[in-house]
Amino acid sequence: QKEVEQDPGPLSVPEGAIVSLNCTYSNSAFQYFMWYRQYSRKGPELLMYTYSSGNKEDGRFTAQVDKSSKYISLFIRDSQPSDSATYLCAMSVQGAQKLVFGQGTRLTINP
Amino acid sequence: DAMVIQNPRYQVTQFGKPVTLSCSQTLNHNVMYWYQQKSSQAPKLLFHYYDKDFNNEADTPDNFQSRRPNTSFCFLDIRSPGLGDAAMYLCATSRDPGDRGGNQPQHFGDGTRLSIL
């Protein structure tokens, strides 16, 4: 079993829809949770960075962390074609900079 | 804008011919990382530097080496590339978590796509 599981998709939704992306993990020591967006032939771009459980909102993006369920989510409201990309979840243990990534979910927003 | 810059963006080399990829940063971060990312896979950490201190991942092949001559630059050397080394190589940087009491986010360059003939 992988340490971080992420449905690779692909996921295709119409423009304006609410998108939900999810990861589950097995290591209860993870404390830092990140979402990266990666466009084709580009490097990962940090979208959200959260510590421990709770919600964090930034514009159309909301990140949720449920440590009791070992489950994190990224919600995208009013999705746009420019949101089409691969979304990677990543997490790390306190004091260790090593990131453990999910496989990435390929998302397409159709105009 | 402060950034992480990787050169070249695309590199083609021959099987067994040494190749060097470079990374520079203007963020003044003291931690630098090299990742390997194959198609439709998650990035895999190869090694990282805390300032001059080199930290190798246990499963990184000996074929992969790195140099960090100063804060701004870091190089990835592949001594004898094999076909299995064709991938995107990503450089990332972060602040030292010790300076701010917690893990710090990593910022990535756009990668070098390496092809092996």
Contacts between the chains, C-beta under 8 A, distances in Angstrom:
chain1	res1	chain2	res2	distance
A	8	B	40	6.9
A	31	B	103	7.4
A	32	B	102	7.5
A	32	B	103	4.5
A	34	B	105	6.4
A	36	B	108	7.6
A	41	B	110	7.7
A	41	B	111	7.8
A	41	B	113	7.2
A	42	B	110	5.1
A	42	B	111	7.3
A	43	B	4	7.6
A	43	B	6	7.8
A	43	B	90	5.5
A	43	B	92	7.9
A	43	B	108	3.7
A	43	B	109	5.1
A	43	B	110	4.5
A	43	B	111	5.0
A	44	B	43	7.0
A	44	B	90	7.3
A	44	B	108	4.8
A	45	B	108	7.2
A	46	B	105	5.3
A	46	B	106	7.4
A	46	B	107	6.4
A	46	B	108	7.9
A	49	B	105	4.7
A	51	B	102	6.7
A	88	B	42	6.6
A	88	B	43	7.7
A	92	B	103	5.3
A	94	B	102	7.4
A	94	B	103	6.6
A	95	B	97	6.8
A	95	B	103	7.3
A	96	B	103	7.5
A	97	B	31	6.2
A	97	B	33	7.8
A	97	B	48	6.9
A	97	B	94	6.3
A	97	B	97	6.3
A	97	B	103	6.2
A	97	B	104	7.3
A	97	B	106	7.5
A	98	B	45	5.8
A	98	B	48	7.8
A	99	B	43	7.8
A	99	B	45	7.1
A	99	B	106	6.4
A	101	B	42	3.6
A	101	B	43	5.6
A	102	B	42	6.3
A	103	B	40	7.5
A	103	B	41	6.6
A	103	B	42	5.3
A	104	B	40	7.4
A	104	B	41	7.9
A	104	B	42	6.3
A	106	B	40	8.0
